Amino acid sequence: MALPTDANVDFLVCDAARQTPDGKVDLAGYYPTLEVKIDPAARLPAPLNLTFVFILKDGDGRFRAKHRIIEPLGKEIHNFDLPELTKTAGTAHVMFLPVAQIPIVTGGHYPVILELDGQPYRRSVRIYQ
């Protein structure tokens, strides 16, 4: 069993994503700069729906998985235990993590963390008005 290496874990943020039967990934509302702009007229706190996509390019084995989001001030606002996943060597494993009603209280960098057997894969998305 080998955990994925951090350098071989890609991260995408979008409104919605799905895998097609032929293995392709369809993305809707993709944020290529990892920045999400909230409507300037919106009053905070405001709920936000996003899908986080982690692509595990290496690694091999069965892993316990958890998904977490932390607000810029350090408070954890999402903590979800995912089903155990099996990653096969030599193939990519795509994880779609849709999160509804993320409570956005302030703008800033929101750490988004995927944990596999306790190993964190930390990424960040900037959310601002």
ROLOZA-245357 format. One record per residue (C-alpha): residue in three letters; chain; y, z negated, x negated. Coordinates in nm, 2 decimals. Last residue first. Layout:
// residues N
+--------+--------+--------+--------+--------+
: residu : chaine :      Y :      Z :      X :
+--------+--------+--------+--------+--------+
:    Ala :      A :      Y :      Z :      X :
...
+--------+--------+--------+--------+--------+
//
This chain:
// residues 129
+--------+--------+--------+--------+--------+
: residu : chaine :      Y :      Z :      X :
+--------+--------+--------+--------+--------+
:    Gln :      A :   3.97 :   0.32 :   1.66 :
:    Tyr :      A :   3.70 :   0.24 :   1.40 :
:    Ile :      A :   3.32 :   0.21 :   1.34 :
:    Arg :      A :   3.21 :   0.27 :   0.98 :
:    Val :      A :   2.83 :   0.29 :   0.94 :
:    Ser :      A :   2.64 :   0.12 :   0.67 :
:    Arg :      A :   2.29 :   0.13 :   0.53 :
:    Arg :      A :   2.05 :  -0.15 :   0.42 :
:    Tyr :      A :   1.68 :  -0.09 :   0.36 :
:    Pro :      A :   1.56 :  -0.45 :   0.36 :
:    Gln :      A :   1.21 :  -0.54 :   0.23 :
:    Gly :      A :   1.07 :  -0.81 :   0.47 :
:    Asp :      A :   0.75 :  -0.62 :   0.54 :
:    Leu :      A :   0.96 :  -0.32 :   0.63 :
:    Glu :      A :   1.32 :  -0.41 :   0.72 :
:    Leu :      A :   1.57 :  -0.16 :   0.86 :
:    Ile :      A :   1.92 :  -0.27 :   0.83 :
:    Val :      A :   2.25 :  -0.13 :   0.97 :
:    Pro :      A :   2.55 :  -0.29 :   0.81 :
:    Tyr :      A :   2.87 :  -0.23 :   1.03 :
:    His :      A :   3.17 :  -0.13 :   0.83 :
:    Gly :      A :   3.50 :  -0.19 :   1.01 :
:    Gly :      A :   3.66 :  -0.20 :   1.35 :
:    Thr :      A :   3.64 :  -0.51 :   1.57 :
:    Val :      A :   3.46 :  -0.64 :   1.87 :
:    Ile :      A :   3.21 :  -0.36 :   1.91 :
:    Pro :      A :   2.92 :  -0.50 :   2.12 :
:    Ile :      A :   2.63 :  -0.25 :   2.08 :
:    Gln :      A :   2.56 :  -0.15 :   2.44 :
:    Ala :      A :   2.25 :   0.06 :   2.38 :
:    Val :      A :   2.06 :   0.09 :   2.05 :
:    Pro :      A :   1.84 :   0.39 :   1.99 :
:    Leu :      A :   1.62 :   0.36 :   1.68 :
:    Phe :      A :   1.44 :   0.68 :   1.60 :
:    Met :      A :   1.21 :   0.64 :   1.30 :
:    Val :      A :   1.09 :   0.95 :   1.11 :
:    His :      A :   0.79 :   0.93 :   0.87 :
:    Ala :      A :   0.78 :   1.19 :   0.60 :
:    Thr :      A :   0.44 :   1.30 :   0.47 :
:    Gly :      A :   0.28 :   1.27 :   0.12 :
:    Ala :      A :   0.14 :   0.92 :   0.18 :
:    Thr :      A :   0.09 :   0.82 :   0.54 :
:    Lys :      A :   0.32 :   0.56 :   0.69 :
:    Thr :      A :   0.17 :   0.34 :   0.96 :
:    Leu :      A :   0.42 :   0.14 :   1.17 :
:    Glu :      A :   0.40 :  -0.20 :   1.33 :
:    Pro :      A :   0.60 :  -0.20 :   1.65 :
:    Leu :      A :   0.96 :  -0.30 :   1.60 :
:    Asp :      A :   1.11 :  -0.65 :   1.60 :
:    Phe :      A :   1.47 :  -0.63 :   1.71 :
:    Asn :      A :   1.78 :  -0.81 :   1.59 :
:    His :      A :   2.12 :  -0.69 :   1.70 :
:    Ile :      A :   2.46 :  -0.86 :   1.68 :
:    Glu :      A :   2.42 :  -1.05 :   1.35 :
:    Lys :      A :   2.76 :  -1.20 :   1.27 :
:    Gly :      A :   2.90 :  -1.12 :   0.93 :
:    Leu :      A :   3.27 :  -1.04 :   1.01 :
:    Pro :      A :   3.20 :  -0.66 :   0.98 :
:    Glu :      A :   2.93 :  -0.68 :   1.25 :
:    Ile :      A :   2.56 :  -0.70 :   1.16 :
:    Ile :      A :   2.29 :  -0.47 :   1.29 :
:    Arg :      A :   1.91 :  -0.54 :   1.25 :
:    His :      A :   1.59 :  -0.35 :   1.29 :
:    Lys :      A :   1.25 :  -0.50 :   1.21 :
:    Ala :      A :   0.92 :  -0.35 :   1.09 :
:    Arg :      A :   0.58 :  -0.48 :   1.00 :
:    Phe :      A :   0.43 :  -0.22 :   0.77 :
:    Arg :      A :   0.10 :  -0.03 :   0.74 :
:    Gly :      A :   0.06 :   0.18 :   0.43 :
:    Asp :      A :   0.21 :   0.45 :   0.21 :
:    Gly :      A :   0.55 :   0.51 :   0.07 :
:    Asp :      A :   0.77 :   0.82 :   0.04 :
:    Lys :      A :   1.01 :   1.02 :   0.25 :
:    Leu :      A :   1.10 :   0.75 :   0.51 :
:    Ile :      A :   1.35 :   0.90 :   0.74 :
:    Phe :      A :   1.56 :   0.64 :   0.93 :
:    Val :      A :   1.75 :   0.76 :   1.24 :
:    Phe :      A :   2.00 :   0.53 :   1.41 :
:    Thr :      A :   2.09 :   0.61 :   1.77 :
:    Leu :      A :   2.42 :   0.49 :   1.91 :
:    Asn :      A :   2.55 :   0.35 :   2.24 :
:    Leu :      A :   2.88 :   0.16 :   2.21 :
:    Pro :      A :   3.00 :  -0.14 :   2.42 :
:    Ala :      A :   3.37 :  -0.23 :   2.39 :
:    Pro :      A :   3.54 :  -0.55 :   2.29 :
:    Leu :      A :   3.79 :  -0.41 :   2.25 :
:    Arg :      A :   4.00 :  -0.20 :   2.48 :
:    Ala :      A :   3.95 :   0.17 :   2.47 :
:    Ala :      A :   4.27 :   0.39 :   2.45 :
:    Pro :      A :   4.20 :   0.48 :   2.08 :
:    Asp :      A :   3.86 :   0.62 :   2.19 :
:    Ile :      A :   3.61 :   0.49 :   1.93 :
:    Lys :      A :   3.57 :   0.68 :   1.61 :
:    Val :      A :   3.22 :   0.67 :   1.45 :
:    Glu :      A :   3.20 :   0.72 :   1.08 :
:    Leu :      A :   2.87 :   0.79 :   0.90 :
:    Thr :      A :   3.03 :   1.11 :   0.76 :
:    Pro :      A :   2.79 :   1.35 :   0.94 :
:    Tyr :      A :   2.81 :   1.18 :   1.28 :
:    Tyr :      A :   2.55 :   1.37 :   1.49 :
:    Gly :      A :   2.63 :   1.40 :   1.87 :
:    Ala :      A :   2.29 :   1.52 :   1.97 :
:    Leu :      A :   2.01 :   1.55 :   1.71 :
:    Asp :      A :   1.68 :   1.74 :   1.76 :
:    Val :      A :   1.42 :   1.67 :   1.49 :
:    Lys :      A :   1.16 :   1.93 :   1.41 :
:    Gly :      A :   0.79 :   1.85 :   1.41 :
:    Asp :      A :   0.66 :   2.13 :   1.63 :
:    Pro :      A :   0.63 :   1.90 :   1.93 :
:    Thr :      A :   1.00 :   1.81 :   1.90 :
:    Gln :      A :   1.12 :   1.48 :   1.77 :
:    Arg :      A :   1.41 :   1.32 :   1.95 :
:    Ala :      A :   1.77 :   1.21 :   1.88 :
:    Ala :      A :   2.07 :   1.07 :   2.06 :
:    Asp :      A :   2.43 :   0.97 :   2.00 :
:    Cys :      A :   2.40 :   1.02 :   1.62 :
:    Val :      A :   2.37 :   0.83 :   1.30 :
:    Leu :      A :   2.15 :   0.94 :   1.01 :
:    Phe :      A :   1.98 :   0.76 :   0.73 :
:    Asp :      A :   1.76 :   0.89 :   0.45 :
:    Val :      A :   1.50 :   0.66 :   0.27 :
:    Asn :      A :   1.39 :   0.81 :  -0.06 :
:    Ala :      A :   1.64 :   0.62 :  -0.28 :
:    Asp :      A :   1.53 :   0.29 :  -0.12 :
:    Thr :      A :   1.17 :   0.34 :  -0.24 :
:    Pro :      A :   0.92 :   0.33 :   0.05 :
:    Leu :      A :   0.68 :   0.04 :   0.03 :
:    Ala :      A :   0.34 :   0.10 :  -0.14 :
:    Met :      A :   0.00 :   0.00 :   0.00 :
+--------+--------+--------+--------+--------+
//
